[in-house]
Amino acid sequence: MKAIIASCLSLACLAVTMPREAMAQYAGAPRTFLFNPALDVCIRDTRKFKKAPPYVIGFANAGLGDSWRVVGLHSLQKAAHDHADVVKKLLITDAGHDDAKQVADIQDLVSRGVDLLIVSANTSQALDPAVTQATERGIPVVMVDRRVDSDNFVTFVTASDAMMGRLFAQWIVEKLNGKGNVIILGGQAGSSPNENRVKPAMQVFGAYPGIKILDTVYSDWSPVKGKQVMQAMIAKHGRNINAVFAPHGLQVPGAIEAFLEAGWKGSEIPPITSADMNGPMKMAIKNKFPLLDIDYPPAMMGTALDVALKVLSGASVPCVYTINSNIVLTHGDETPSIPKPDMYVEQHVVADGPDDMLVSGGMGPGYNPSTFKIDYPH
Amino acid sequence: MTAIAARLTPPWWLRSNAGLIGVLVLIGAVSIVGATVSDRFLTLGNLLNVYEQTTDLALVSIGQTLTILSGGIDLSVGSLISLTSCLTSGLINGNPDRVLPVVAGVLALGTLVGMINAALVVALRVHPLIVTLGMGAILQGVTLLYALGPVGRVPRSFNVLAYGRIAGIPIGATVALTLCILIALLLRYLPLGRQIYALGDDANSARLVGLRRTRILMFVYGASGFCCAATGLYLAARFGVGQPYTGVNYTLASITPVVLGGTLLSGGRGGVIGTMFGAFLIALLNNLLNFMDVSKHYQLVAQAVIIILAVSIYVERRRME
């Protein structure tokens, strides 16, 4: 009997891990590109950048400082490791979120003779002239996560904030049957990931007169502050809260704790949205409340290197390269707009991983950001 | 014998600035390390890149050298750079026709602010450290009243100041170098130049021999303000936009090349040529650390080590003299 259970469990594990593996291996056009209803999509001809390997690639990073950017950097290093046959060197600079340093970094990388530059711009305006100058000198530039204002680069690797915002909102509307009260648990007021997700969400909410936004509060992407502001909301609105819209998962564990500590039984916790983070998924499995996770994967940094290699091989690329975001849902919370998610939370969660871990880095099982070390060409 | 002695005597620009030897030695040392790290380090392309990156620090430090030589200091430079950089992009706001009047206006404003500093030092009989610190706070406040975030934009043609090259030679850095040479000549050959040294060396004696302190300080702080405005213009071109905190690091950073170049912090000795090399050394060092893949945090440590090293070399030389 034990053996049967064990084999069943291992089969279940296999089934759980397979979709993620399959997705990691997918190297075709991004799904957002395939789904794009526009007839005319900007495509960049890169034949003039075609070069024979091996390549020296430079990465001018805005800085580290939060776990998303750390995982992103690791995914880039892993991509360089995986492509060591064609990547001779990956040179990485860290500007420590200083525009002046990043401008000098870009100039130094060009001076070091890179074949291609990957740039994650600290600010979109101040890095524009430096990126433009590199482009004018004939260096192909691939932007990742944060672009510059002008279009003076080859392509921009990103994920869709708008899709996250709209789908989060639509799912909430459907879970509430078009009628109910929503709290917007924002990140940092005015920051682009916050605004670019909340604004499209409001377009969806606006189409349903039965949906009422009770309050918009900000957590500065922190679980601690997320808990404080949600406690205040619970004190103010009590059981009138029917759903929580969070534009990312960083602050969500704190909000869930606030509900639990206020005496909400697990399944009474209202539908809540999240992204990338392990904690909310673990809590949703344990407490059985509805959770929709749409990732903004730091794996896009690794993708940027794959795209860079495409550019150097002369293959055309979309001007904006929007990577796939996994849509992850709790069981039984399917709605007409999400009849079947890409994965269920059980398939995405790292059950023994810490709450603040990002599960969308594409780093494979056993990955630990604090001990990660990989041998990549540099 | 005299002829031999004359031949052995170093040129004036080296002689008047004993610390210059220290900074040149350090540039040599960094270059040797760089050459072992990468065969691209000592290429003309990279050296021109470093020269280009010297511009902002060189511009502000040239002005700072004058205030220090005169026995004072200018701690309002950072805020003045922020203000002038914001005004440049805010007032031009993408309109190429406004470039010339705004550039002239900003340079005039910088000079005026510097002269107000000097007037306050003379009128209030307060040390320049306090006056310029206060002025810095006022200017930062004014900057934030004008713009809380990035403001305006400059036309593409204006970026030439920061990124443009003629026959491969960076324009901005060459403007800074030209300014440096002009001021070096002024310090050397004009009475005003020698008076700046005299005032910095011993203010009391200078007063006794009848030097016009007000006039000297007006020039020194006016020039420092002018240099800040030039730095503000350069930064607006480099970033394409003015930012209210863009100058904040320059207040202390502007003192480093001065010290590296052998100018005494107590005044009266040194010169702008050394400062120019000092700024080049810092840019070269940052470039080397990038070549060595050293993180930003170690770059700060390395700069501090270089400063202490340079000062100790200088002190050692003085002791031997």
Interface residues (C-beta under 8 A of the other chain):
Chain A: L91 I92 T93 D94 A95 G96 D98 D99 A100 K101 V103 A104 D105 Q107 D108 L109 V110 S111 R112 G113 T123 Q125 A126 L127 D128 P129 A130 T132 Q133 H378
Chain B: S38 R40 G45 N46 N49 E52 Q53 D56 P150 R153 R156 N159 A162 Y163 A237 R238 F239 G240 V241 Q243 T246 N249 N286 N287 N290 F291 D293 S295 K296 H297
